Amino acid sequence: QVQLVESGGGSVQPGGSLKLSCETSEFVLRAYAIAWFRQAPGREPEGVSCIRSYSYDETTYYADSVKDRFSVSRDLAKNTVYLQMNNLRPEATATYFCAARTEDPDRLFRHCDLWETQPERFGSRGQGTQVTVSS
C-alpha cells in the first residue's frame, strides 16, 4: 500500500515562504516519481512540480507559474520529498498534496512525462495540507 503524508502547510503573508513535506516509504521514493499538485476551492487540480525517482537523475519540473520561486527535492535518508515555496502569492492559496506515479499505463513509473497534462498517472496521493497566502 502506497502511503503519503503531507505536512508543513499554514498561513503566510504575500512574499513569505513555506516548506512542505511529503513523507512516504523508501520503496515509494525509489519506485515512483513524486509530483505536487494543488487545488483551490471550485477549481481543478493544478500541477505544481515533479521529481524523477532515479538516484542518478533527479530531474525536476515546475509549472510556469511557480518556476524560479518553488524548489522540489527529496531526502532518501528521511523518505521525504520537500517543496520549498518562496515569494508566495495570494493565488497560491490551495490544498497541496503529493502523489506517486503508480497508475502509468506505459510503466514510466519513475518519470515525470506528461505530469501536468495527465495527472491521473499519479494515482496515489496524500490527504493534503492547506496553504493560505493572505495579508
DSSP file with accessible surface (Angstrom, degrees, kcal/mol):
  #  RESIDUE AA STRUCTURE BP1 BP2  ACC     N-H-->O    O-->H-N    N-H-->O    O-->H-N    TCO  KAPPA ALPHA  PHI   PSI    X-CA   Y-CA   Z-CA
    1    1 A Q              0   0  215      0, 0.0     2,-0.6     0, 0.0     0, 0.0   0.000 360.0 360.0 360.0 131.9    0.0    0.0    0.0
    2    2 A V        -     0   0   38     25,-0.0     2,-0.4    22,-0.0   123,-0.1  -0.781 360.0-177.7 -90.9 121.2    1.3    3.4   -1.0
    3    3 A Q        +     0   0  129     -2,-0.6     2,-0.4   121,-0.1    22,-0.3  -0.970   7.9 178.7-122.0 135.4    1.0    6.0    1.7
    4    4 A L        -     0   0    9     -2,-0.4     2,-0.5   121,-0.3   123,-0.5  -1.000   7.0-166.8-133.8 134.8    2.0    9.6    1.5
    5    5 A V  E     -A   23   0A  78     18,-2.3    18,-2.9    -2,-0.4     2,-0.2  -0.971   7.2-157.4-128.8 116.6    1.6   12.1    4.3
    6    6 A E  E     +A   22   0A   6     -2,-0.5     2,-0.3    16,-0.2    16,-0.2  -0.605  19.4 159.6 -90.9 152.1    1.9   15.9    3.7
    7    7 A S  E     +A   21   0A  61     14,-1.9    14,-2.8    -2,-0.2   122,-0.1  -0.957  37.4  73.6-156.2 170.8    2.7   18.5    6.3
    8    8 A G        +     0   0   36     -2,-0.3    11,-0.3     1,-0.3   121,-0.0   0.379  59.1 136.5 103.0  -4.3    4.1   22.0    6.6
    9    9 A G        +     0   0   28     12,-0.1     2,-0.3     9,-0.1    -1,-0.3  -0.162  19.7 125.9 -69.2 170.6    1.1   24.0    5.4
   10   10 A G  E     -d  131   0B  27    120,-0.8   122,-2.7   119,-0.1     2,-0.5  -0.984  56.7 -59.5 168.6-166.6    0.0   27.2    7.1
   11   11 A S  E     +d  132   0B  99     -2,-0.3     2,-0.3   120,-0.2   122,-0.2  -0.920  50.1 164.9-111.3 131.2   -0.9   30.8    6.7
   12   12 A V  E     -d  133   0B  29    120,-2.7   122,-2.3    -2,-0.5     3,-0.1  -0.945  35.1-109.1-138.3 162.0    1.7   33.3    5.5
   13   13 A Q    >   -     0   0  137     -2,-0.3     3,-2.4   120,-0.2    75,-0.2  -0.508  54.8 -77.5 -84.4 157.6    1.7   36.8    4.1
   14   14 A P  T 3  S+     0   0   59      0, 0.0    75,-0.2     0, 0.0    -1,-0.1  -0.294 123.0  29.6 -53.7 136.8    2.4   37.5    0.4
   15   15 A G  T 3  S+     0   0   40     73,-3.3    72,-0.7     1,-0.3    74,-0.1   0.259  98.1 120.3  92.2 -10.3    6.1   37.3   -0.2
   16   16 A G    <   -     0   0   24     -3,-2.4    72,-2.5    72,-0.3     2,-0.3  -0.107  54.7-125.5 -79.7-178.6    6.5   34.7    2.6
   17   17 A S        -     0   0   60     69,-0.2     2,-0.3    70,-0.2    69,-0.2  -0.927  20.3-179.7-130.6 152.2    7.9   31.2    2.4
   18   18 A L  E     - B   0  85A  30     67,-2.2    67,-3.3    -2,-0.3     2,-0.5  -0.982  16.3-147.6-144.0 151.9    6.7   27.7    3.4
   19   19 A K  E     - B   0  84A 105    -11,-0.3     2,-0.3    -2,-0.3    65,-0.2  -0.967  16.3-159.8-124.0 114.3    8.3   24.3    3.1
   20   20 A L  E     - B   0  83A   0     63,-2.8    63,-2.3    -2,-0.5     2,-0.4  -0.659   4.0-153.3 -90.8 148.4    6.0   21.4    2.6
   21   21 A S  E     -AB   7  82A  27    -14,-2.8   -14,-1.9    -2,-0.3     2,-0.5  -0.938   9.8-165.3-122.0 145.9    7.0   17.8    3.3
   22   22 A a  E     -AB   6  81A   0     59,-2.2    59,-2.2    -2,-0.4     2,-0.4  -0.923  15.2-164.5-129.3 101.5    5.7   14.6    1.8
   23   23 A E  E     +AB   5  80A 120    -18,-2.9   -18,-2.3    -2,-0.5    57,-0.2  -0.748  24.7 138.5 -93.7 135.3    6.7   11.6    3.9
   24   24 A T        -     0   0   17     55,-2.8     2,-0.2    -2,-0.4   -20,-0.1  -0.621  50.0 -64.3-147.8-155.9    6.4    8.1    2.4
   25   25 A S     >  -     0   0   49    -22,-0.3     4,-2.2    -2,-0.2     5,-0.2  -0.653  37.4-115.7-103.9 162.1    8.4    4.9    2.3
   26   26 A E  H  > S+     0   0   99     -2,-0.2     4,-2.1     1,-0.2     5,-0.2   0.900 116.4  56.4 -60.4 -39.1   11.8    4.1    0.9
   27   27 A F  H  > S+     0   0  130      1,-0.2     4,-1.9     2,-0.2    -1,-0.2   0.932 107.2  47.7 -59.7 -45.4   10.1    1.8   -1.6
   28   28 A V  H  > S+     0   0    1      1,-0.2     4,-2.4     2,-0.2    -1,-0.2   0.929 111.1  50.3 -63.7 -44.1    7.8    4.5   -2.9
   29   29 A L  H  < S+     0   0    0     -4,-2.2    -1,-0.2     1,-0.2    -2,-0.2   0.863 115.6  42.6 -64.0 -34.2   10.7    7.0   -3.3
   30   30 A R  H  < S+     0   0  108     -4,-2.1    -1,-0.2    -5,-0.2    -2,-0.2   0.745 121.0  40.5 -82.8 -22.9   12.8    4.6   -5.2
   31   31 A A  H  < S+     0   0   20     -4,-1.9     2,-0.4    -5,-0.2    -2,-0.2   0.726 112.9  41.8 -98.9 -25.0   10.0    3.2   -7.4
   32   32 A Y  S  < S-     0   0   41     -4,-2.4    78,-0.3    -5,-0.2    -1,-0.1  -0.961  71.3-119.8-133.0 143.4    7.9    6.2   -8.3
   33   33 A A        -     0   0    0     76,-3.1    68,-2.0    -2,-0.4     2,-0.4  -0.461  34.4-139.9 -67.0 149.0    8.2    9.8   -9.4
   34   34 A I  E     -FE  51 100B   3     17,-1.8    17,-2.4    66,-0.2     2,-0.3  -0.960  19.3-173.2-117.5 132.1    6.6   12.2   -7.0
   35   35 A A  E     -FE  50  99B   0     64,-2.6    64,-2.4    -2,-0.4     2,-0.5  -0.907  17.0-138.5-121.8 151.9    4.6   15.2   -8.0
   36   36 A W  E     +FE  49  98B   0     13,-3.0    12,-3.1    -2,-0.3    13,-1.5  -0.933  24.4 178.1-106.3 134.8    3.0   18.0   -6.1
   37   37 A F  E     -FE  47  97B   7     60,-3.0    60,-2.6    -2,-0.5     2,-0.3  -0.871  10.4-157.4-126.1 162.3   -0.4   19.3   -7.1
   38   38 A R  E     -FE  46  96B  13      8,-2.3     8,-3.0    -2,-0.3     2,-0.4  -0.989   2.7-164.8-139.9 151.5   -2.7   21.9   -5.6
   39   39 A Q  E     - E   0  95B  69     56,-2.2    56,-2.4    -2,-0.3     5,-0.1  -0.963   4.0-160.7-140.7 120.6   -6.4   22.5   -5.7
   40   40 A A    >   -     0   0   22     -2,-0.4     3,-2.3     4,-0.4    54,-0.1  -0.645  46.4 -77.7 -92.1 154.9   -8.2   25.7   -4.8
   41   41 A P  T 3  S+     0   0  118      0, 0.0    -1,-0.1     0, 0.0     3,-0.1  -0.258 117.6   7.9 -55.0 130.5  -11.9   25.7   -3.9
   42   42 A G  T 3  S+     0   0   93      1,-0.2     2,-0.3    -3,-0.1    -3,-0.0   0.541 112.0 102.1  77.3   7.9  -14.0   25.4   -7.0
   43   43 A R  S <  S-     0   0  157     -3,-2.3    -1,-0.2     1,-0.0     3,-0.1  -0.841  75.3-104.2-123.7 159.8  -11.0   24.8   -9.3
   44   44 A E        -     0   0  163     -2,-0.3    -4,-0.4     1,-0.1    -6,-0.1  -0.437  51.3 -87.8 -74.0 153.1   -9.5   21.9  -11.0
   45   45 A P        -     0   0   54      0, 0.0     2,-0.4     0, 0.0    -6,-0.2  -0.320  45.3-152.3 -59.3 146.3   -6.3   20.4   -9.5
   46   46 A E  E     -F   38   0B  68     -8,-3.0    -8,-2.3    -3,-0.1     2,-0.2  -0.979  13.7-120.1-126.9 133.6   -3.1   22.1  -10.9
   47   47 A G  E     +F   37   0B   8     -2,-0.4   -10,-0.2    69,-0.2     3,-0.1  -0.523  31.2 172.5 -71.6 137.5    0.3   20.5  -11.3
   48   48 A V  E     -     0   0B   1    -12,-3.1    15,-2.3     1,-0.4     2,-0.3   0.764  57.4 -21.7-110.3 -49.2    3.0   22.4   -9.3
   49   49 A S  E     -FG  36  62B   0    -13,-1.5   -13,-3.0    13,-0.2    -1,-0.4  -0.987  48.3-158.6-162.0 161.0    6.2   20.3   -9.5
   50   50 A b  E     -FG  35  61B   0     11,-1.9    11,-2.4    -2,-0.3     2,-0.4  -0.994   2.8-162.1-147.3 147.8    7.5   16.8  -10.2
   51   51 A I  E     -FG  34  60B   4    -17,-2.4   -17,-1.8    -2,-0.3     9,-0.2  -0.998  21.3-127.3-134.2 130.6   10.8   15.0   -9.4
   52   52 A R        -     0   0   34      7,-2.2    59,-0.2    -2,-0.4    58,-0.1  -0.327  14.8-135.7 -70.2 160.4   12.0   11.8  -11.1
   53   53 A S        +     0   0    3     57,-1.6     2,-0.4   -22,-0.1     5,-0.1   0.293  62.2 117.2-108.3  12.9   13.0    8.9   -8.9
   54   54 A Y  B >   -J   57   0C  40      3,-0.9     3,-1.1    56,-0.4    -2,-0.1  -0.649  61.8-139.9 -79.1 136.6   16.3    7.8  -10.4
   55   55 A S  T 3  S+     0   0   84     -2,-0.4     3,-0.2     1,-0.3    -1,-0.1   0.822 105.5  42.5 -65.5 -28.1   19.2    8.1   -7.9
   56   56 A Y  T 3  S+     0   0  178      1,-0.2    -1,-0.3    -3,-0.0     2,-0.2   0.423 122.3  39.7 -96.1   0.1   21.4    9.3  -10.8
   57   57 A D  B <   +J   54   0C  43     -3,-1.1    -3,-0.9     2,-0.1    -1,-0.2  -0.656  53.1 162.7-152.7  88.0   18.8   11.6  -12.3
   58   58 A E        +     0   0   76     -3,-0.2    -3,-0.1    -2,-0.2    -5,-0.1  -0.333  23.5 175.9-101.6  50.4   16.5   13.6  -10.0
   59   59 A T        -     0   0   56     -2,-0.2    -7,-2.2    -8,-0.1     2,-0.3  -0.274  15.9-148.6 -57.0 138.0   15.4   16.0  -12.7
   60   60 A T  E     -G   51   0B  51     -9,-0.2     2,-0.3   -11,-0.0    -9,-0.2  -0.816  10.7-162.2-114.3 154.2   12.8   18.4  -11.5
   61   61 A Y  E     -G   50   0B  75    -11,-2.4   -11,-1.9    -2,-0.3     2,-0.3  -0.972   5.8-168.3-135.1 148.6    9.9   20.1  -13.3
   62   62 A Y  E     -G   49   0B  43     -2,-0.3   -13,-0.2   -13,-0.2     2,-0.1  -0.982  27.1-111.1-139.7 148.2    7.8   23.1  -12.5
   63   63 A A    >>  -     0   0    3    -15,-2.3     3,-1.8    -2,-0.3     4,-1.2  -0.456  37.4-116.7 -68.6 148.0    4.7   24.8  -13.6
   64   64 A D  T 34 S+     0   0  132      1,-0.3     3,-0.3     2,-0.2    -1,-0.1   0.845 112.6  62.9 -56.3 -32.3    5.4   28.1  -15.3
   65   65 A S  T 34 S+     0   0   47      1,-0.2    -1,-0.3     4,-0.0   -17,-0.1   0.675 114.7  29.9 -70.6 -17.0    3.5   29.9  -12.5
   66   66 A V  T X> S+     0   0    0     -3,-1.8     3,-2.2   -18,-0.2     4,-2.1   0.445  84.8 130.5-120.3  -3.2    5.9   28.8   -9.8
   67   67 A K  T 3< S+     0   0   97     -4,-1.2     4,-0.1    -3,-0.3    -3,-0.0  -0.207  78.7  14.1 -57.2 139.1    9.2   28.5  -11.7
   68   68 A D  T 34 S+     0   0  159      2,-0.4    -1,-0.3     1,-0.1     3,-0.1   0.368 125.9  61.0  75.3  -3.9   12.2   30.2  -10.0
   69   69 A R  T <4 S+     0   0   29     -3,-2.2    17,-2.0     1,-0.2     2,-0.3   0.632  97.7  54.1-117.4 -29.5   10.2   30.5   -6.8
   70   70 A F  E  <  -C   85   0A   8     -4,-2.1    -2,-0.4    15,-0.2     2,-0.4  -0.804  61.3-168.6-107.6 151.8    9.5   26.9   -5.8
   71   71 A S  E     -C   84   0A  58     13,-2.5    13,-3.3    -2,-0.3     2,-0.4  -0.985   4.9-158.7-142.7 128.3   12.0   24.1   -5.4
   72   72 A V  E     +C   83   0A   6     -2,-0.4     2,-0.3    11,-0.2    11,-0.2  -0.844  22.0 155.8-107.3 142.7   11.4   20.4   -5.1
   73   73 A S  E     -C   82   0A  50      9,-1.8     9,-3.1    -2,-0.4     2,-0.3  -0.951  25.6-139.9-152.6 169.2   13.9   18.0   -3.6
   74   74 A R  E     -C   81   0A  23     -2,-0.3     2,-0.5     7,-0.3     7,-0.3  -0.992   2.3-154.8-140.0 150.6   14.0   14.6   -1.9
   75   75 A D  E >>> -C   80   0A  51      5,-3.1     5,-1.9    -2,-0.3     3,-0.8  -0.939   3.6-169.4-124.0 104.2   15.9   13.1    1.0
   76   76 A L  T 345S+     0   0   47     -2,-0.5     3,-0.4     1,-0.2    -1,-0.1   0.809  87.0  61.1 -66.1 -28.2   16.2    9.3    0.8
   77   77 A A  T 345S+     0   0   95      1,-0.2    -1,-0.2     3,-0.1   -51,-0.1   0.818 116.0  32.3 -67.6 -28.4   17.5    9.2    4.4
   78   78 A K  T <45S-     0   0  127     -3,-0.8    -1,-0.2     2,-0.2    -2,-0.2   0.338 103.4-127.9-107.6   2.0   14.3   10.6    5.6
   79   79 A N  T  <5 +     0   0   46     -4,-0.6   -55,-2.8    -3,-0.4     2,-0.4   0.888  67.3 129.7  53.0  44.1   12.0    9.1    3.0
   80   80 A T  E   < -BC  23  75A  10     -5,-1.9    -5,-3.1   -57,-0.2     2,-0.4  -0.976  51.1-154.1-136.7 140.8   10.7   12.6    2.3
   81   81 A V  E     -BC  22  74A   0    -59,-2.2   -59,-2.2    -2,-0.4     2,-0.3  -0.943  22.6-155.6-109.5 136.4   10.0   14.9   -0.6
   82   82 A Y  E     -BC  21  73A  34     -9,-3.1    -9,-1.8    -2,-0.4     2,-0.4  -0.824  14.8-160.7-113.9 151.7   10.1   18.6    0.0
   83   83 A L  E     -BC  20  72A   0    -63,-2.3   -63,-2.8    -2,-0.3     2,-0.6  -0.926  11.5-162.2-129.7 104.3    8.5   21.6   -1.7
   84   84 A Q  E     -BC  19  71A  54    -13,-3.3   -13,-2.5    -2,-0.4     2,-0.5  -0.797   8.8-166.7 -86.5 123.8   10.2   24.8   -0.8
   85   85 A M  E     +BC  18  70A   0    -67,-3.3   -67,-2.2    -2,-0.6     2,-0.3  -0.954   8.7 178.6-119.3 116.1    7.9   27.7   -1.7
   86   86 A N        +     0   0   67    -17,-2.0   -69,-0.2    -2,-0.5   -70,-0.2  -0.788  60.2  18.2-113.8 160.2    9.3   31.2   -1.7
   87   87 A N  S    S-     0   0   84    -72,-0.7    -1,-0.2    -2,-0.3   -70,-0.2   0.919  84.4-158.3  48.7  53.1    7.8   34.6   -2.6
   88   88 A L        -     0   0    1    -72,-2.5   -73,-3.3    -3,-0.2   -72,-0.3  -0.305   6.5-154.0 -68.0 144.7    4.3   33.2   -2.2
   89   89 A R    >   -     0   0  104    -75,-0.2     3,-2.4   -74,-0.1     4,-0.2  -0.802  29.6-108.6-115.3 156.8    1.4   35.0   -3.8
   90   90 A P  G >  S+     0   0   69      0, 0.0     3,-1.9     0, 0.0    43,-0.4   0.836 116.0  65.0 -54.9 -32.3   -2.3   35.0   -2.8
   91   91 A E  G 3  S+     0   0  120      1,-0.3   -51,-0.0    41,-0.1    -3,-0.0   0.576  86.6  72.4 -70.8  -6.4   -3.1   32.8   -5.8
   92   92 A A  G <   +     0   0    2     -3,-2.4    -1,-0.3    41,-0.1     2,-0.3   0.529  67.2 120.9 -80.8  -7.3   -1.1   30.1   -4.3
   93   93 A T    <   +     0   0   41     -3,-1.9     2,-0.3    -4,-0.2    39,-0.2  -0.436  43.0 101.9 -61.3 121.3   -3.8   29.6   -1.7
   94   94 A A  E    S- H   0 131B   3     37,-1.9    37,-2.7    -2,-0.3     2,-0.5  -0.964  77.9 -77.4-178.9 172.7   -4.9   26.0   -2.1
   95   95 A T  E     -EH  39 130B  48    -56,-2.4   -56,-2.2    -2,-0.3     2,-0.5  -0.860  47.4-153.3 -91.0 126.9   -4.7   22.5   -0.6
   96   96 A Y  E     +EH  38 129B   0     33,-3.0    33,-2.4    -2,-0.5     2,-0.4  -0.868  17.7 174.3-105.0 133.8   -1.4   21.0   -1.7
   97   97 A F  E     -E   37   0B  10    -60,-2.6   -60,-3.0    -2,-0.5     2,-0.3  -0.988  22.6-137.0-138.5 149.7   -0.9   17.3   -2.0
   98   98 A a  E     -E   36   0B   0     -2,-0.4    28,-2.1   -62,-0.2     2,-0.3  -0.733  21.9-168.9-100.7 154.4    1.8   15.0   -3.2
   99   99 A A  E     -EI  35 125B   1    -64,-2.4   -64,-2.6    -2,-0.3     2,-0.4  -0.998  16.2-134.8-146.5 146.0    1.2   12.0   -5.4
  100  100 A A  E     -EI  34 124B   0     24,-2.9     2,-2.3    -2,-0.3    24,-1.6  -0.804  28.0-117.3-103.1 144.0    3.1    9.0   -6.6
  101  101 A R        +     0   0    0    -68,-2.0     3,-0.3    -2,-0.4    21,-0.2  -0.429  63.3 136.9 -80.8  72.5    3.1    7.8  -10.2
  102  102 A T        +     0   0   20     -2,-2.3    -1,-0.2     1,-0.2    20,-0.2   0.516  59.0  58.3 -98.7  -6.8    1.5    4.5   -9.6
  103  103 A E        +     0   0  117     18,-2.3    -1,-0.2    -3,-0.2    19,-0.1  -0.273  64.4 142.0-120.7  47.5   -1.0    4.3  -12.4
  104  104 A D    >   -     0   0    7     -3,-0.3     3,-1.9     1,-0.2     5,-0.1  -0.788  35.4-163.1 -95.2 113.1    1.1    4.7  -15.5
  105  105 A P  T 3  S+     0   0  102      0, 0.0    -1,-0.2     0, 0.0    16,-0.0   0.739  94.8  52.5 -65.9 -20.6   -0.1    2.5  -18.4
  106  106 A D  T 3  S-     0   0   95     -3,-0.1     3,-0.1     2,-0.0    -2,-0.0   0.357 110.9-124.0 -93.1   1.0    3.2    2.9  -20.1
  107  107 A R    <   +     0   0  185     -3,-1.9     2,-1.1     1,-0.2     3,-0.3   0.755  64.7 141.5  61.2  30.9    5.1    1.8  -17.0
  108  108 A L    >   +     0   0   60      1,-0.2     3,-1.4     2,-0.1    -1,-0.2  -0.406  15.9 153.2 -93.2  58.2    7.1    5.0  -16.8
  109  109 A F  T 3   +     0   0   46     -2,-1.1   -76,-3.1     1,-0.3    -8,-0.3   0.761  66.6  45.9 -64.6 -28.2    6.8    5.0  -13.1
  110  110 A R  T 3  S+     0   0  101    -78,-0.3   -57,-1.6    -3,-0.3   -56,-0.4   0.470  99.7  87.4 -94.8  -0.9   10.0    6.9  -12.4
  111  111 A H    <   -     0   0   36     -3,-1.4   -78,-0.3   -59,-0.2   -60,-0.1  -0.525  64.5-146.3 -99.4 165.9    9.5    9.6  -15.0
  112  112 A b    >   +     0   0    2     -2,-0.2     3,-1.9   -62,-0.1     4,-0.2   0.264  48.0 141.9-110.2   9.5    7.7   12.9  -15.0
  113  113 A D  T 3  S+     0   0   76      1,-0.3    -2,-0.1    -5,-0.1    -5,-0.1  -0.221  78.2   2.1 -53.5 137.2    6.5   12.9  -18.6
  114  114 A L  T 3> S+     0   0   77      1,-0.1     4,-2.6     3,-0.1    -1,-0.3   0.692  85.6 144.9  61.5  20.6    3.0   14.3  -19.0
  115  115 A W  T <4 S+     0   0   13     -3,-1.9    -2,-0.1     1,-0.2     7,-0.1   0.842  72.5  39.5 -62.4 -31.7    2.9   15.1  -15.3
  116  116 A E  T  4 S+     0   0   97     -4,-0.2   -69,-0.2     1,-0.1    -1,-0.2   0.867 122.0  38.6 -84.1 -39.5    0.9   18.3  -15.9
  117  117 A T  T  4 S+     0   0  103      1,-0.2    -2,-0.2     2,-0.1    -1,-0.1   0.724 125.1  34.9 -87.7 -21.7   -1.5   17.2  -18.6
  118  118 A Q    ><  +     0   0   61     -4,-2.6     3,-1.9     1,-0.1    -1,-0.2  -0.528  62.4 158.5-130.5  65.5   -2.2   13.6  -17.4
  119  119 A P  G >   +     0   0   51      0, 0.0     3,-2.2     0, 0.0    -1,-0.1   0.705  63.4  81.1 -62.9 -17.5   -2.2   13.8  -13.5
  120  120 A E  G 3  S+     0   0  126      1,-0.3    -5,-0.1    -3,-0.1   -17,-0.1   0.707  76.9  72.0 -63.2 -17.6   -4.2   10.6  -13.4
  121  121 A R  G <  S+     0   0   17     -3,-1.9   -18,-2.3     1,-0.2     2,-1.3   0.734  85.4  69.6 -67.7 -20.0   -0.9    8.8  -13.9
  122  122 A F    <   +     0   0   11     -3,-2.2   -21,-0.3   -21,-0.2    -1,-0.2  -0.691  67.9 165.1 -96.2  80.5   -0.1    9.8  -10.3
  123  123 A G        +     0   0   38     -2,-1.3     2,-0.5   -23,-0.1    -1,-0.2   0.576  50.3  65.8 -82.2 -11.3   -2.7    7.5   -8.8
  124  124 A S  E     +I  100   0B  26    -24,-1.6   -24,-2.9    -3,-0.1     2,-0.3  -0.956  63.8 166.2-116.1 123.5   -1.7    7.5   -5.1
  125  125 A R  E     -I   99   0B 128     -2,-0.5  -121,-0.3   -26,-0.3   -26,-0.2  -0.902  29.8-119.1-134.1 160.7   -2.0   10.8   -3.2
  126  126 A G        -     0   0    8    -28,-2.1  -121,-0.2    -2,-0.3     3,-0.1  -0.163  39.4 -96.9 -86.0-171.9   -1.9   12.0    0.3
  127  127 A Q        -     0   0  118   -123,-0.5  -122,-0.1     1,-0.2   -30,-0.1   0.645  64.9-123.5 -85.7 -14.4   -4.6   13.8    2.2
  128  128 A G        -     0   0   11    -30,-0.1     2,-0.4   -33,-0.1   -31,-0.2  -0.006  10.5-117.1  94.8 158.9   -3.2   17.3    1.5
  129  129 A T  E     - H   0  96B  22    -33,-2.4   -33,-3.0  -122,-0.1     2,-0.3  -0.998  28.1-118.9-137.4 137.8   -2.1   20.2    3.5
  130  130 A Q  E     - H   0  95B  84     -2,-0.4  -120,-0.8   -35,-0.2     2,-0.5  -0.603  23.5-170.5 -85.2 133.6   -3.6   23.7    3.4
  131  131 A V  E     -dH  10  94B   0    -37,-2.7   -37,-1.9    -2,-0.3     2,-0.5  -0.990   3.8-175.0-120.7 126.1   -1.6   26.7    2.3
  132  132 A T  E     -d   11   0B  45   -122,-2.7  -120,-2.7    -2,-0.5     2,-0.6  -0.990   6.4-170.8-125.1 124.5   -3.2   30.2    2.8
  133  133 A V  E     +d   12   0B   4     -2,-0.5     2,-0.3   -43,-0.4  -120,-0.2  -0.949  30.6 135.3-117.0 110.9   -1.5   33.3    1.5
  134  134 A S              0   0   76   -122,-2.3    -2,-0.1    -2,-0.6   -45,-0.0  -0.996 360.0 360.0-156.7 147.1   -3.1   36.5    2.7
  135  135 A S              0   0  132     -2,-0.3  -122,-0.1  -122,-0.2    -1,-0.1   0.447 360.0 360.0 -93.4 360.0   -2.3   39.9    4.1
